[in-house]
Each structure stands twice: as C-alpha cells, then as structure tokens.
Amino acid sequence: MKHAFGYAHGKGEREVRRAAGKISGYYLLSKARQAMAHAGVLGETLSSLGFDECTSRLETPEAQKSVDLVFQALGMRNKNRLVTRKDTMREQMERRVLLSSIVVSLHPEAVMEEKVRPSNPTADVVSVDSWAVYTARRMLLCLHVGTLGAVANAWLQWRRAFTKWKKNDAEVLLRAMIEDAVATQALQNTVTRGFNDAKSQERMRTSLGGSSSAASARQQEQTIWGEQISRKQEMIKEAVDKFAGPRGLRRLQAALAASRQITDERVIHEIMIDLPGLLAKIQSSPPVPEDAWRRLQIELSKSPPEKNELARRLLHLSNMLNSMIEGCFVIENDEVTDELNGDFAIQLVCRVAAALEKCQAEAFDEPLREWVNDTILKLQSAGEALASVVVDTLRQMTDLVEKIHHSIVTFRIQRVAPVVQQYGAAWERSSFQGHVMSGEVPSSFPQTRNLFSEVVVSVTNNNNTSDVQDVSPSAPLPLKEVIIRGIIRLIMKSTGCSPEELPEFMRLDQQRIVRMQNDFQGCALLASLDNIAKQFISSKGAPRSNDAVAKVVVVLESESPTLRDIQNAFMAGVSSSLSRNNINVRNGERELLEGIVENATRPSDKTLTLMMERMEHALLGYSLRAQRVQGSARIPISSDVVLPPGLEGIEERVKKLSRTITRLADHLLQVHGSALNSLVVSI
C-alpha cells in the first residue's frame, strides 16, 4: 500500500511537474513571441520587407534579445547557469544561425539559387514561420562548436561581402534597370507612333480603292511587337522587385510615369539640356497677335459674319484646355451658326469656365465665377455692339486660359524634371534608335560623318593654329573635342540649317543651332563695330567707351533690325561718347562712319572675318576649358583662357555662347556617346 501510495504520489508529482513544465514552456514561448513582435522580427512582419531592410532589422539588439528568449523557451539555455567565455561565443553563433535561417526562409532568392520546400515539394504556398522553423531546426542540428562556428563565420563573410557590393554597385545596377525600362517605354511609344502612321496611310490607300490585305499583316506585326515589349517590361519589373523591393518599384514607377506624361521628345530634350530656358520660354510665350483680334472684329462685324478667325480662336482655346485635361472641351462644327449669336457666346463662356474649374486651383474659382457673371451681363446687354463685346470676351477668355495653361505646364515639367534628367538619356537614345529603325534617320548618319570629317581634316591641316602648342600631329582627338569643334564649325556658317542639313544627332536642336548662329554673327559684328568706334573716338582725343556697342545691342535684340537702324544706333553711341568731352562729329565724318558700318555688315569685310576667327578661338578655348578635355595633346588645360584682342567688349557674350556649346556637347556625349565614338573612329 505504501509502495503503491508512494508510486502514485511519485507519478502524480511527475505529472504535476510535466504540466508545470508545459505551462512554463508556453509562458516562455509567449514571452519570446512578444519580444520578437516588439523587435519586429516575426515572419508575418518581416515578410513584407525587402532583403536589405529585413537583415538590418534582424541585427538590432532587440532581435538578439528575443532570440535568447526563444532558446530559453526551447530548453536550450539555462538562465541561472554559470556562463563561460566559450558559452558566450557559442550563444552568439547560435543567434546568428537562427537569425540567418529567418533570412533564408524569407529571401531564399538572395542567398541560394532555389528555395527548397520542407515537406511537399509541389506545394505552392508554405507558411513563412513554418519554413523558418524548419530551416532553423536543420541549421541548429550543427550544434558542434566547430561546425556552428563555420556556419556563422560563413554567414558573416557573405553578409559583409553583400553589404560591400550593395554599397558599391547596387545603385548603379538599379539605375541601369530603370534606364532599360524607360528606354523600353520610349521604344513602345516609337513603335506605336510608327504603326499609327502606317494605319493612317493604309486607310487612305484603302479609301482610294487599294487592297486592305496588308492591314492584317501589319496588325499581326504590331501585336508581336506589343507582346515582346510587354514581356520585357514585366521582366524588368520583376527584377527590380526582387533586387530592390518596394523602394526600387517606387523609383521605377516614378520614372515610367514621367516618361508617359511627357511623350514629346523635344520637351524631354530641352528638360535635359536647358530646363530654366524651357520654363522661361513657356512663361514668355507670345500672346495672340493683335492682327488676329482685328481680323476677328472685322469678320464678326460683317453681315452675315465670317467665322474663319473665330474658328481659329476656338481651336486655340480647345487645344490649350484639352492639353490640361484631355477631352474637357469639345466644340462641334454645327454649334457655330451662320449668325452672330449672343446665346452661343454665353454658352461658350460657361463651358470654358467649367473646364477651367477642372484645371485650376480652388482659390481661383470664386474670381472666375464673378468674371463669368459680369461677362454674361455684358453679352446680354450688348445690343448692336455684340461683335465688339464677343471679341473682348474671347480675348479675356484666351488670357485666362493661357495663364492657367502656362502654370499647369510649368508645374508638370518641374514635377517630372528630376526623373527626366536622371533617366531621360536612355529614353532619348531609344527614341532616336526607333527613328533609325523606321528609316526616318539614315543609319549611316551622312551629315554627322561629313561634319566630323571636316573637323578631323581641319585639325590635321592646321597644327600650327593659335590653340595648338607643342603637340604631335598624330595625337588622336578626344571625342569631346571633336563634338565641340563640330558645333563651333556648324554655328560659324553664315546661312541657317534646314532639318535635312543638320547632323542627325542634332535634329532636335535646329532652333538652338539657329540661335547660336545668330549670336555668333551678332557677336562678331559687335566686336567689329566696337573696334571701329573705339579707334575713331581715340583719334578724336577722347577716352574710349562702350556706348556704341550698348546702343547697337538694343537694336540687334529688337525685331527685324535694318541697316539704317544699326547705323543710327552706332552714330548715337559715338556721338554720346564724344559729347561728354565737348567734341562733335562733322558731317563728312558721319558719312564715313556710316559707310564703314555698312561694310562691316557684309560677310566679305576683313574686320568682320578677323573677328569671326578670333571668336572661333575664344569659343574653343572657353568650351574646352569647361569640358576639361583630359588627354588632349592639342589643347593644353591652362588656368585661364586668354581672350583674343578686339573681343574685350563682348567677353560675357562669348562666355555665354560657350556655355551653350558645352551643354549641348555634354548632352550629345551622354545620350549618343557610343554611336558618336564609333563614327569618329571609323573616319
């Protein structure tokens, strides 16, 4: 009985202890889970994080502490036992192994080639926590200190190497992925535009009686292109997601959104080269000419009124409003009646106001409503003066729409500019390649080849010019130098360049090239006139001044200056300089100076030719110094460029023109550097 009672008592005590152990274990597990939740290292929390952020969180002190609680709950640690140095090292290794198992379970693609399933290889979904437990159990089987240390050290070495690679190369690789995606988007735009043009031509041929058999083949080809491009875009997106996680996807989406928002390659080109100049051009865009409003007044005053200019003004309004919100303003042809109708004008005012309210900020809505009410009252009480009131109303509406349009366009450009400036080179390069593929641009680039050939031959034949000092004739020209010399050679031409005459890689810069040509000619003329004025003033015994140049500059910057305007401005400046010293210009001297000024405007004038040559050397010196052409044997990189004599009065203008040349050269090198280098090497 005693034995039996003792046995029963011992058995009950063991059951109590076992139950207490389970309770204690559950308590420790709950405590460990709370600690891991507090540290943010539970599988359900970590599963939404990228690899880099996940590993960083697991290395925090809170995560290390929660791991110790896990080991205690599993009975692998005795909290009250004496801890030796060897035990401490072992505990650190065990922590690393457990934490690394969590990383392996969450991001196997970053550590191993294939993710091995714990039980069912065909299962599609495996719990993150179950996989972590499985991985930890397998790794913790290596409890021998030597094996455990090898695993921990291997993990640390891998982590250290990954961190170094991430720091050095990850940003470059991510940027390359995004550039590839942006270039693919540009290719898609080019392909879509090409097929749309082909469809328009096909419809025209079909309407004229041609066969439509080619349309189905073209449609099939477009479908194949679309599928291939979509597949590539999806692959890039998956790669960015695996590589950089949500942060990389956000950057990718921002870049793609910017490339979709602005599809005009000229706008993207200008954002990359001269953003301030583009914004200034938008804000200072010329208003509707006064002649257009006078024509509108005359047409509407006729009986019956003519509607040609009215249709143009309404089309201008529609285009601006639809560029802000597509489809927000449409006028059907049958809405414009043959009679001048006040009701139509009132309806037009209300519709334009409603469209503007969709575009502008709410703060402007109330003033707009007040204007609408006042305008409606004017139209209702116009009577015989209805034509004049309609013209005034259209003028005010146009001013309102243009103001909002400029504001919205400026905002859109400023918003996408950082992304465009970062990834626009790939977009523009891909767009240019699309034009080459479609045959719009010759693949042999004849105009560019001719220009660069002229540059190379010119430098080879003129090794003793002022910018060449102690050089070897066989020294190769750096690509930057070839581009800069080519641009300068282009702007020195006295005649403008048509799109067909421009180098293929500068086809988006026609307006810029023409402006630089005009600036170059203007600077040479100003330098020539400045020297003429100063020599004449000195011969009269008066101190030299820049009055003549200052007055001629005002005339040259005006619209369509004539030779008489230039002569009058020049003489006014000379007379001003002499009058301060009580010296007058005699009639014979005036006629002489006017003849000299007339000769100076002719391309064959020797003084003008000399100033052009000095301008070329000055631009070359400033541009190459700004470019820092390393390795150029022909252009020594000195501390300062010595301005050739005779250009002192226009130095700032020369520097400004050289900065424009430098920006264009930088852009060409960034976007088309590889193609241009191959072209130069083949010359």
C-alpha positions in Angstrom: 0.0 0.0 0.0 2.8 2.3 1.0 4.7 1.3 -2.0 1.6 1.8 -4.1 0.8 5.1 -2.5 4.4 6.2 -2.9 4.3 5.2 -6.5 1.0 7.0 -7.0 2.5 10.0 -5.3 5.6 9.9 -7.4 3.6 9.5 -10.6 1.3 12.4 -9.6 4.3 14.6 -8.8 5.8 13.9 -12.2 2.5 14.8 -13.9 2.4 18.0 -12.0 6.0 18.8 -12.9 5.2 17.9 -16.5 2.2 20.1 -16.5 4.2 22.9 -14.8 6.9 22.5 -17.5 4.3 22.8 -20.3 2.8 25.9 -18.6 6.3 27.4 -18.2 7.2 26.5 -21.7 4.1 28.1 -23.1 4.8 31.1 -21.0 8.3 31.4 -22.2 7.2 30.9 -25.8 4.6 33.6 -25.4 7.2 35.9 -23.8 9.6 35.1 -26.7 6.9 35.8 -29.3 6.1 39.1 -27.6 9.7 40.0 -27.6 10.1 39.1 -31.3 6.9 41.0 -32.1 8.3 44.1 -30.3 11.5 43.8 -32.2 9.6 43.4 -35.4 11.2 40.1 -36.4 8.2 37.8 -36.6 7.8 36.1 -40.0 4.5 37.8 -40.7 6.1 41.2 -40.1 9.3 40.6 -42.0 7.6 39.0 -45.0 6.7 42.5 -46.4 10.2 43.8 -46.1 12.9 43.7 -48.7 16.1 41.7 -48.1 18.3 44.6 -47.1 15.8 46.0 -44.6 15.0 42.5 -43.3 18.6 41.8 -42.5 19.2 45.2 -40.9 16.2 44.7 -38.5 17.4 41.2 -37.5 20.7 42.7 -36.4 19.2 45.0 -33.8 19.8 44.4 -30.0 16.1 43.8 -29.6 16.2 41.0 -32.1 19.2 39.4 -30.4 17.4 39.5 -27.1 14.3 37.9 -28.5 16.5 35.1 -29.9 17.8 34.3 -26.4 14.2 34.1 -25.1 13.4 31.6 -27.9 16.4 29.4 -26.9 15.2 29.5 -23.3 11.7 28.5 -24.3 13.2 25.6 -26.3 15.1 24.5 -23.3 18.4 25.2 -25.0 19.6 27.7 -22.4 19.7 27.7 -18.6 19.1 31.2 -17.4 20.7 30.6 -14.0 23.8 28.6 -15.1 27.3 29.9 -15.0 28.3 31.3 -18.4 31.8 30.8 -19.6 33.6 32.7 -22.5 33.2 29.6 -24.6 29.4 29.5 -23.9 29.1 33.2 -24.8 30.8 32.6 -28.1 28.5 29.7 -28.7 25.4 31.7 -27.9 26.4 34.4 -30.4 26.9 31.8 -33.0 23.5 30.2 -32.3 21.9 33.6 -32.5 23.4 34.2 -35.9 22.4 30.8 -37.2 18.8 31.3 -36.1 18.5 34.8 -37.5 20.2 33.7 -40.7 17.6 30.9 -41.0 14.9 33.5 -40.8 16.5 35.5 -43.7 16.9 32.3 -45.7 13.3 31.5 -45.2 12.1 34.9 -46.3 14.5 35.7 -49.1 16.0 32.4 -50.4 16.5 34.0 -53.9 19.1 36.4 -52.3 21.1 33.5 -50.7 20.5 30.4 -52.6 19.6 29.5 -56.2 16.4 27.5 -55.4 14.0 27.5 -52.5 13.8 24.0 -51.1 10.4 23.1 -49.6 10.3 21.5 -46.1 7.9 18.7 -46.8 5.8 18.8 -50.0 8.0 19.9 -53.0 4.9 20.5 -55.1 3.2 22.8 -52.6 2.7 26.3 -53.9 2.4 28.1 -50.5 4.4 27.4 -47.4 3.9 29.3 -44.2 6.8 31.7 -43.6 7.0 30.8 -39.9 6.9 27.0 -40.7 9.7 27.4 -43.2 11.7 29.5 -40.7 11.3 26.8 -38.0 12.2 24.0 -40.5 15.3 25.9 -41.6 16.3 26.8 -38.0 15.9 23.1 -37.0 18.1 21.9 -39.8 20.8 24.5 -39.1 20.7 24.0 -35.4 21.5 20.3 -35.8 25.1 21.6 -36.2 25.5 22.3 -32.5 29.1 21.2 -32.5 31.0 24.4 -31.8 33.4 24.0 -34.8 30.6 23.3 -37.3 28.4 26.0 -35.8 31.3 28.5 -35.9 32.0 27.7 -39.6 28.3 28.3 -40.4 28.2 31.6 -38.5 31.5 32.8 -40.0 30.4 31.9 -43.5 27.2 33.8 -42.9 29.1 36.9 -41.6 31.5 36.8 -44.6 28.7 36.5 -47.0 26.8 39.4 -45.3 29.9 41.5 -45.3 30.6 40.9 -49.0 26.9 41.6 -49.8 27.0 44.9 -47.9 30.1 46.0 -49.7 28.6 45.1 -53.1 25.3 46.8 -52.2 27.2 50.0 -51.3 29.3 50.0 -54.4 27.3 48.5 -57.2 23.6 48.2 -56.2 22.7 51.8 -57.1 24.4 51.5 -60.5 22.6 48.3 -61.2 19.2 49.6 -60.1 19.7 52.7 -62.2 20.6 50.6 -65.2 17.4 48.5 -64.8 15.3 51.7 -64.6 17.0 53.2 -67.6 16.3 50.0 -69.5 12.6 50.2 -68.5 12.5 53.9 -69.6 14.2 53.1 -72.9 11.7 50.2 -73.5 8.8 52.7 -72.8 10.3 55.1 -75.4 10.6 52.2 -77.9 6.9 51.4 -77.3 6.0 55.0 -78.0 8.0 55.0 -81.2 6.6 51.6 -82.4 3.0 52.8 -81.6 3.5 56.0 -83.4 5.0 54.2 -86.4 2.2 51.7 -86.7 -0.4 54.5 -86.2 1.1 56.4 -89.1 1.1 53.3 -91.2 -2.5 52.7 -90.3 -3.4 56.2 -91.5 -1.6 55.6 -94.8 -3.3 52.2 -95.2 -6.7 53.7 -94.6 -6.0 56.3 -97.2 -4.9 53.7 -99.8 -8.0 51.5 -99.0 -10.4 54.5 -99.3 -8.8 55.2 -102.8 -9.6 51.6 -103.9 -6.4 49.9 -102.7 -6.2 46.4 -101.2 -6.5 46.0 -97.4 -4.6 42.7 -97.3 -1.5 44.4 -95.9 -3.5 45.8 -92.9 -4.0 42.4 -91.3 -0.3 41.6 -91.6 0.6 44.9 -90.2 -1.8 44.3 -87.3 -0.2 41.0 -86.6 3.3 42.5 -86.6 2.1 45.2 -84.2 0.7 42.5 -81.9 4.0 40.7 -81.9 5.9 43.9 -81.1 3.5 44.7 -78.3 3.8 41.3 -76.7 7.6 41.3 -76.8 7.8 44.8 -75.3 5.2 44.0 -72.6 7.1 40.8 -71.7 10.4 42.7 -71.4 8.7 45.4 -69.2 7.3 42.7 -66.9 10.7 41.0 -66.6 12.3 44.3 -65.7 9.6 45.0 -63.1 10.1 41.5 -61.5 13.9 42.0 -61.4 13.6 45.4 -59.7 11.2 44.0 -57.2 13.5 41.1 -56.3 16.5 43.3 -56.2 15.4 46.5 -54.5 11.9 45.7 -53.2 9.2 48.4 -52.7 11.7 51.2 -52.8 13.0 50.2 -56.2 9.5 49.7 -57.5 8.5 53.2 -56.4 11.5 54.6 -58.3 10.6 52.5 -61.4 7.0 53.7 -61.4 8.0 57.3 -61.0 10.4 57.1 -63.9 7.8 55.3 -66.1 5.1 57.8 -65.1 7.3 60.7 -66.1 8.1 59.1 -69.5 4.4 58.6 -70.1 3.3 62.1 -69.0 5.7 63.8 -71.4 5.9 62.0 -74.7 7.2 64.9 -76.8 10.8 64.2 -77.4 11.6 67.9 -77.9 10.3 68.7 -74.4 12.4 65.9 -72.8 15.4 67.0 -74.8 15.0 70.6 -73.6 14.5 69.5 -69.9 17.8 67.7 -70.1 19.8 70.5 -71.8 18.2 73.7 -70.5 15.4 73.4 -68.0 15.5 77.1 -66.9 15.4 78.2 -70.5 12.4 76.0 -71.3 10.5 77.3 -68.3 11.3 80.9 -69.2 10.2 80.2 -72.8 6.8 78.8 -71.6 6.2 81.8 -69.3 7.2 84.3 -72.0 5.4 82.6 -74.9 4.0 85.3 -77.3 0.3 86.1 -77.0 -2.2 86.0 -79.8 -1.1 88.7 -82.3 -3.2 92.0 -82.4 -3.8 91.4 -86.1 -5.8 88.3 -85.3 -8.1 90.2 -83.0 -8.5 93.0 -85.6 -9.4 90.3 -88.2 -11.9 88.8 -85.8 -13.5 92.2 -85.2 -13.8 92.8 -88.9 -15.2 89.4 -89.7 -17.8 89.4 -87.0 -18.9 92.9 -87.9 -19.9 91.8 -91.4 -23.4 90.7 -92.4 -23.5 87.8 -92.4 -20.4 87.5 -90.2 -17.5 85.4 -91.4 -16.2 82.7 -89.0 -12.7 81.9 -90.2 -10.8 83.7 -87.5 -13.4 82.7 -84.9 -12.8 79.0 -85.7 -9.0 79.5 -85.3 -9.5 81.2 -81.9 -11.9 78.5 -80.7 -9.4 75.8 -81.9 -6.6 77.6 -80.0 -8.8 77.5 -76.8 -9.7 73.9 -77.3 -6.1 72.8 -77.8 -5.0 74.5 -74.6 -7.8 73.2 -72.4 -7.5 69.7 -73.8 -3.8 69.7 -73.1 -4.6 70.3 -69.5 -7.4 67.7 -69.2 -7.9 65.6 -72.2 -11.5 65.8 -73.7 -12.7 68.5 -71.2 -13.6 70.9 -74.1 -15.0 70.0 -77.4 -16.9 72.2 -79.9 -18.8 70.5 -82.7 -18.8 72.2 -86.1 -22.6 72.5 -86.2 -22.5 74.6 -82.9 -21.1 77.6 -84.8 -24.1 79.0 -86.6 -24.1 81.5 -89.6 -25.5 84.3 -87.4 -23.6 86.0 -84.6 -25.5 84.6 -81.6 -25.3 86.0 -78.1 -26.6 82.8 -76.6 -23.8 80.8 -78.2 -21.3 83.3 -76.7 -22.8 82.9 -73.2 -22.8 79.1 -73.6 -19.1 79.3 -74.6 -18.2 81.4 -71.6 -19.9 78.9 -69.2 -18.3 75.9 -70.9 -14.8 77.5 -70.8 -15.3 78.4 -67.1 -16.4 74.9 -66.3 -13.4 73.5 -68.0 -11.1 75.9 -66.1 -12.6 74.9 -62.8 -11.4 71.3 -63.5 -7.9 72.6 -64.1 -7.1 75.5 -61.8 -6.7 75.7 -58.0 -9.9 76.2 -55.9 -8.7 79.6 -54.8 -9.3 80.9 -58.3 -12.8 79.6 -58.7 -14.6 82.4 -57.0 -12.9 85.2 -59.0 -13.7 83.1 -62.1 -17.4 82.9 -61.3 -17.5 86.7 -60.7 -15.9 87.2 -64.1 -18.5 84.9 -65.7 -21.4 86.7 -64.2 -20.1 90.1 -65.3 -19.4 88.8 -68.8 -22.9 87.3 -69.2 -24.4 90.6 -68.2 -22.3 92.4 -70.8 -23.3 90.0 -73.5 -27.0 90.2 -72.7 -26.9 94.0 -72.8 -24.6 94.3 -75.8 -27.2 95.1 -78.5 -25.6 96.5 -81.7 -22.1 96.3 -80.1 -22.3 92.5 -79.8 -19.4 91.9 -82.1 -17.1 94.1 -80.1 -18.2 92.5 -76.8 -17.7 89.0 -78.2 -14.1 89.9 -79.3 -13.3 91.4 -75.9 -14.8 88.3 -74.2 -12.8 85.9 -76.4 -9.6 88.0 -75.7 -10.2 87.8 -71.9 -11.0 84.1 -72.1 -7.8 83.4 -74.0 -5.7 85.4 -71.5 -7.3 83.4 -68.6 -6.8 80.0 -70.3 -3.2 80.9 -71.3 -2.3 81.9 -67.8 -3.7 78.6 -66.3 -2.1 76.7 -69.2 1.3 78.1 -68.6 1.0 77.5 -64.8 0.0 73.8 -65.3 2.6 73.1 -68.0 5.3 74.6 -65.8 4.2 72.6 -62.8 4.1 69.3 -64.8 7.6 69.9 -66.2 9.0 70.9 -62.8 7.5 67.7 -61.3 8.9 65.3 -63.8 12.2 67.1 -64.4 14.2 65.3 -61.8 13.2 61.9 -63.1 13.7 63.0 -66.8 17.1 64.4 -66.0 18.1 61.1 -64.4 16.7 58.7 -66.9 16.0 60.8 -70.0 19.2 59.9 -71.7 18.0 56.3 -72.1 14.6 57.4 -73.2 16.0 59.8 -75.9 18.6 57.2 -77.1 15.9 54.6 -77.5 13.6 57.1 -79.3 16.4 58.0 -81.7 17.1 54.3 -82.4 13.4 54.0 -83.2 13.7 56.7 -85.8 16.7 54.9 -87.3 14.8 51.6 -87.4 11.8 53.2 -89.1 14.1 54.8 -91.8 13.4 58.4 -90.8 17.1 58.8 -89.9 19.7 57.2 -92.2 21.7 54.6 -90.4 24.9 55.8 -92.0 24.5 59.3 -90.5 25.9 61.1 -93.5 25.6 64.7 -92.2 27.3 63.9 -88.9 30.0 61.9 -90.7 30.7 64.9 -93.0 30.8 67.4 -90.2 33.2 65.3 -88.1 35.4 64.5 -91.1 35.7 68.2 -91.8 36.8 68.7 -88.1 39.4 66.0 -88.2 40.8 67.2 -91.6 40.9 70.8 -90.4 42.8 70.0 -87.2 45.2 67.8 -89.1 45.9 70.5 -91.6 46.2 73.3 -89.1 48.5 72.1 -86.4 50.1 75.5 -86.1 47.0 77.5 -85.1 46.9 79.6 -82.0 45.3 76.8 -79.9 48.0 74.2 -80.8 51.2 74.3 -78.8 54.0 71.7 -78.8 51.9 68.8 -80.0 52.3 65.7 -82.0 50.4 65.8 -85.3 49.4 62.2 -84.8 47.8 62.7 -81.4 44.2 61.5 -81.6 41.4 63.9 -81.0 39.2 63.1 -77.9 35.5 62.6 -78.7 34.5 65.7 -76.6 36.9 67.9 -78.6 35.5 66.6 -81.9 31.9 67.3 -80.8 32.8 70.8 -79.6 34.7 71.7 -82.7 31.9 70.3 -84.8 29.3 72.5 -83.0 31.5 75.6 -83.4 32.0 74.8 -87.1 28.3 74.4 -87.5 27.4 77.8 -85.9 30.0 79.6 -88.0 28.1 79.0 -91.1 26.5 82.3 -92.4 23.3 80.5 -93.6 20.8 78.8 -91.4 20.5 75.0 -91.4 17.4 73.1 -92.6 16.5 69.9 -90.7 17.9 67.9 -93.7 21.3 69.7 -93.4 21.7 69.2 -89.7 23.8 66.4 -88.3 21.4 63.5 -87.5 22.2 63.5 -83.8 21.3 67.3 -83.5 18.0 67.1 -85.3 16.2 68.2 -82.1 18.5 71.3 -81.8 17.6 73.1 -85.0 16.2 76.2 -83.2 19.2 76.2 -80.8 21.7 75.9 -83.7 20.0 78.8 -85.5 20.0 80.9 -82.3 23.7 80.2 -81.8 24.4 81.1 -85.5 22.7 84.4 -85.0 24.5 85.0 -81.7 27.8 84.2 -83.3 27.2 86.6 -86.2 25.9 89.3 -83.8 29.0 88.9 -81.5 31.4 89.2 -84.5 29.5 92.3 -85.8 29.5 93.9 -82.3 33.2 93.2 -81.9 33.9 94.8 -85.3 31.8 97.9 -84.6 33.3 98.2 -81.1 36.8 98.3 -82.5 35.7 100.8 -85.2 34.1 103.1 -82.6 37.0 103.0 -80.2 39.6 103.8 -82.9 37.5 106.7 -84.1 36.9 108.0 -80.6 40.7 107.7 -79.8 41.6 109.6 -83.0 39.4 112.5 -81.7 41.4 112.6 -78.4 38.5 111.3 -76.3 38.7 108.3 -73.9 37.3 105.0 -75.2 33.8 103.8 -74.1 31.2 101.1 -74.8 28.4 103.4 -75.7 28.3 102.4 -79.3 28.1 98.7 -78.6 25.5 99.2 -75.9 23.2 101.0 -78.3 23.7 98.6 -81.2 22.9 95.7 -78.9 19.5 97.2 -78.2 18.8 97.4 -81.9 20.1 93.9 -82.7 17.8 92.4 -80.0 14.8 94.1 -81.5 12.5 92.5 -84.1 13.9 92.7 -87.7 16.5 95.4 -87.3 17.6 97.2 -90.6 21.0 98.5 -91.6 19.7 102.1 -91.1 18.7 101.2 -87.5 22.2 99.8 -86.8 23.9 102.9 -88.4 21.7 105.3 -86.3 22.4 103.4 -83.1 26.1 103.3 -83.8 26.3 107.0 -84.5 24.2 107.8 -81.4 26.7 105.9 -79.3 29.8 107.5 -80.9 28.2 111.0 -80.5 27.3 110.3 -76.9 30.9 109.3 -76.1 32.3 112.4 -77.8 29.8 114.9 -76.4 30.9 114.1 -72.9 34.2 115.6 -73.9 32.6 118.5 -75.9 33.6 117.0 -79.2 31.2 116.9 -82.2 31.0 114.6 -85.2 31.4 116.5 -88.5 29.1 115.7 -91.5 31.9 114.2 -93.5 32.9 112.0 -90.6 29.4 110.8 -90.2 29.1 109.7 -93.8 32.5 108.0 -93.5 31.5 106.1 -90.4 28.1 105.1 -91.8 29.9 103.7 -94.9 32.3 101.8 -92.6 29.4 100.3 -90.6 27.7 99.2 -93.9 30.9 97.5 -95.0 31.2 95.8 -91.6 27.9 94.1 -92.0 29.0 92.4 -95.2 30.4 88.8 -94.9 33.4 89.7 -97.1 34.5 92.5 -94.7 38.1 91.8 -93.5 37.5 93.2 -90.0 34.4 91.0 -89.6 36.2 88.0 -90.9 39.1 88.6 -88.4 36.6 88.9 -85.5 35.0 85.6 -86.5 38.3 83.9 -86.5 39.1 85.3 -83.0 35.6 84.3 -81.9 36.2 80.8 -83.0 39.5 80.6 -81.0 37.8 82.1 -77.9 34.8 79.8 -78.0 37.1 76.8 -78.5 39.3 77.8 -75.5 36.4 78.5 -73.1 34.4 75.4 -74.1 37.4 73.0 -73.9 38.4 74.5 -70.5 34.9 74.0 -69.3 34.9 70.4 -70.6 38.3 69.6 -69.0 39.3 67.6 -72.0 41.7 65.2 -70.4 44.4 63.6 -72.5 44.1 66.1 -75.4 47.6 66.7 -76.7 46.4 69.6 -78.8 44.6 71.7 -76.2 46.7 72.3 -73.0 44.5 72.8 -70.0 45.7 76.1 -68.7 44.4 78.1 -65.7 42.7 80.8 -67.8 41.8 81.3 -71.4 43.5 84.4 -72.9 40.8 86.4 -74.8 42.0 87.3 -78.3 42.4 91.1 -78.8 39.4 93.0 -80.0 36.8 90.9 -78.1 37.0 92.7 -74.8 33.7 94.5 -75.3 31.8 91.2 -75.8 33.6 88.9 -73.4 30.5 88.0 -71.4 28.5 87.2 -74.6 31.3 84.9 -75.8 31.3 83.1 -72.4 27.5 82.7 -72.6 27.7 81.2 -76.1 30.5 78.8 -75.0 28.3 77.6 -72.1 25.5 76.8 -74.6 28.0 74.9 -76.7 29.3 73.0 -73.6 25.7 72.0 -72.5 24.9 70.6 -76.0 28.2 68.8 -76.2 27.7 67.2 -72.8 24.2 66.1 -73.8 25.3 64.5 -77.1 28.1 62.7 -75.3 25.7 61.4 -72.6 23.0 60.2 -75.0 24.9 59.2 -78.1 28.5 58.8 -76.9 28.9 55.2 -78.0 27.5 55.8 -81.5 29.4 59.0 -82.0 32.7 57.3 -80.9 32.2 54.5 -83.4 31.6 57.1 -86.1 34.7 59.1 -85.2 36.9 56.0 -85.0 35.7 55.0 -88.5 36.8 58.3 -90.1 
